Each structure stands twice: as C-alpha cells, then as structure tokens.
Amino acid sequence: MTDSLASGPVVARISRDALRHNARLLARLGSPARLMAVVKADGYGHGAVEVARTLEADGVGAFAVAHTSEAAALRAAGVSGTILVFGQPFEDDLAAASTLDLDVMAGSLEAVRRIEVAARIGAPLRVHAKVETGLNRLGLDPAEVPEALRRLREAPGVTVAGLWSHLATSDAFADVQADALAAFDGLAPDVPRHLTASGPLVDGHGVRIDPRGFVRCGIALYGLAPDGNPATPARVGLRPALALESRVVRLRTLAPGETVSYGRRFVASQPTRIATVSVGYADGLPRLLSNRGWMGIDGQRAPISGVVCMDMTMLDLGDPAGPMAASVREGDRVAAMGPGGPSLEEVAAWAETIPYEIATGLGNRVPRVYVD
Ligand SMILES: Cc1ncc(COP(=O)(O)O)c(C=O)c1O
C-alpha cells in the first residue's frame, strides 16, 4: 500500500495485533480443539489473504471459506494450512480440491455421490460430512448419515476428516443441536467433530469441544460481537480489528432554512456548520444512517446530517461559533466506524442489521491498510 492510498479519502485500517490477540483468545477458549479461522467473504471484509497470512505466521493451522475460488486465492497467496470449503461441492470444486489440497464438505447424498465419482478418477479428498441438526439449510439428514459415512469410508482415496454441523442460535437450542450431533458418537468414534462458532464460544451454549476437532470462528476473530451487543467485545476481551477512516473534504456554514443532501431531508434550524466527509454507501456506510448516527471527529461526536450519498456524507458540527465547528479543518480525519468512532455493532444497530453485514459490506474500493 502506498502512502498516498493509506492517507486517502477513505481507508480501512486493520490491526494485525488485534487479529493475533483475538485468535489467541479464541484458541484458548476452544482448547484443546484447534481454531479454524473463518476468512470467507474476504475475511469478513478485512482482507482474507492478509488475515490468513498474519494468523498462519502466528500458528493458526486451519482456515475456512465458503467458495472454492476463495480457497484458491489463499493457496495462490501461499497459505499452506488446512482450508475447508463450507459450500456444497460440485464436480469443478472437487477437481480443484484435489489439486489445491483443500478439505471439502458433503451436505447431501448427492454430494456424496459426486465425491465417490471424483475419487474414482483418482483424486484424493478429505471430506467433512455435514449433519443437519436444526438450521435446515445445508447438511445430511440425520437418517442419511450412516449411509453417507459408510460410502465415504469405502470410497478409495477419500478420508473422512470431520463430522460437523452449524448452529442456528447461541441460546439453549444450541445444546439441542449439540446433542443431535453427539448422537453419532457411537457410529463414528474415530471422526473429529466440529460445531462451535464464535457465538457459543463467547457465551457458552452448545460448546462441545472435541479435542481432535475444531472451533470455527469468524466474527469474534475480527473483534466483533456475535450477538451484536456493543458491550460484548470488551466483556470477553476481544479487540475490534478494523477502523474505517475518512477525511473532511469541505466545510460550509448554512443559514436557517437551508438543507443538506439529496431529498433535502436535513433542514438547518439555526446557523449550522456542516462538514462533508468522503465516505458513502459505496464504501459500506449504510444509507440507513441518513439523519441517524454519528462519526468521531477531533474526539467529538458529529451527527450525520441528511442522506448518506454514494461517496460522501455530511456531518453537523453545530453552532459555527461552537467548539466543534471551530476546531475542525478541511483534511481532518474522521472515524466513520471502529475505534475513535461508533463501533460496528452500533452502526449495525442504526442500520437495523448485524455487524457481520456491516463488515462484509465494506466497499471493494476502500484500501485496506494493515498496521502492527
Ligand atoms: C458453517 C459456518 N461455520 C462457522 C462460521 C463462523 O461463524 P461466526 O462468524 O459466527 O464465528 C460460519 C459463518 O457464517 C459458517 O457459515
């Protein structure tokens, strides 16, 4: 990253220290199972390659993505640990899995059949059979599991590397799902289990640690709250890794009755200093923050005024003679999200969504700058 991009109009600063800290914390919570760092969706917006490289250098040995293309990008970048692809594999995925040494899942008997065919052509495959225990999204029905395991075990070149499921909640239903997976303990005592993601690990429900298995953590790895509660990261000792930073590109004073942004939805009721900031919904700042929420500027909170535009957002600095208006200059840095500004959890609440969507929604054009 060149210096000019690092100080450009909008930048996501990502702390490698925070990533390492969070990974070590989660590894401790999940011990003796191993941490599988979930880096799908470009590392929840944080940059999958950099996140995986940083964590692999710090001793994390397993990663997960949703699509084969994401796994291929990690291998191309030199990531050498286990990479599990969460998505249902088709023929092309299986061919790539054997070439790129990826772990695949089997989430239906149809997928088991495709794996048998791929293995017959000589491709060695490590397979994690996924069991449907309550999310009702992607997985073998429990009644199909004995047949799936038998066929996978008999398929030449196939290693059954895991039996796993995914939780629908982190409340008491997680225990119900954990029990449903544990029902196969007798049938497959030799196969490692994995079930637990960030939420259960952080708040305790459904945590069943198989010492040979994994805990698959995404959101908490990035220091964000699985339950969306802004207080959760500090409560459990997680550090937010990402700060979205922008700059003031224009300052002007409005007379009473003048309006701000498209649709004229902010009307100045008194003389008001307005800062235009170069971050908008194309950068991942939700448009639902229009006339809602604030950003951090010069250690103070400046409310968003008017609708969020594609590339710019306006902030209300208040009375032109007041302390905030007096201190802010064109070029000043603005904390749009993360440390110094509202947390991603707060932004998510304003936008009526979850921190996962805010993080993964960060715009492609926003340079990611990694700091130690
Ligand atoms: C199958 C699977 N496991 C684990 C995770 C990680 O979940 P979290 O980000 O809540 O830790 C995900 C994320 O959606 C997932 O799809």
The ligand as an SDF file (V2000), in Angstrom:
LIG
                    3D

 16 16  0  0  0  0  0  0  0  0999 V2000
  -20.5400  -23.1070    8.5970 C   0  0  0  0  0  0  0  0  0  0  0  0
  -20.0030  -21.9500    9.3680 C   0  0  0  0  0  0  0  0  0  0  0  0
  -19.2100  -22.1660   10.4250 N   0  0  0  0  0  0  0  0  0  0  0  0
  -18.7000  -21.1600   11.1500 C   0  0  0  0  0  0  0  0  0  0  0  0
  -18.9910  -19.8500   10.8260 C   0  0  0  0  0  0  0  0  0  0  0  0
  -18.4090  -18.7480   11.6700 C   0  0  0  0  0  0  0  0  0  0  0  0
  -19.4040  -18.1080   12.3830 O   0  0  0  0  0  0  0  0  0  0  0  0
  -19.0530  -16.8370   13.2960 P   0  0  0  0  0  0  0  0  0  0  0  0
  -18.6590  -15.7560   12.3470 O   0  0  0  0  0  0  0  0  0  0  0  0
  -20.3290  -16.5460   13.9940 O   0  0  0  0  0  0  0  0  0  0  0  0
  -17.9490  -17.2470   14.1660 O   0  0  0  0  0  0  0  0  0  0  0  0
  -19.8280  -19.5810    9.7470 C   0  0  0  0  0  0  0  0  0  0  0  0
  -20.1800  -18.1810    9.4370 C   0  0  0  0  0  0  0  0  0  0  0  0
  -21.2100  -17.8320    8.9600 O   0  0  0  0  0  0  0  0  0  0  0  0
  -20.3520  -20.6510    8.9960 C   0  0  0  0  0  0  0  0  0  0  0  0
  -21.1320  -20.4410    7.9320 O   0  0  0  0  0  0  0  0  0  0  0  0
  1  2  1  0
  2  3  1  0
  2 15  2  0
  3  4  2  0
  4  5  1  0
  5  6  1  0
  5 12  2  0
  6  7  1  0
  7  8  1  0
  8  9  2  0
  8 10  1  0
  8 11  1  0
 12 13  1  0
 12 15  1  0
 13 14  2  0
 15 16  1  0
M  END
$$$$
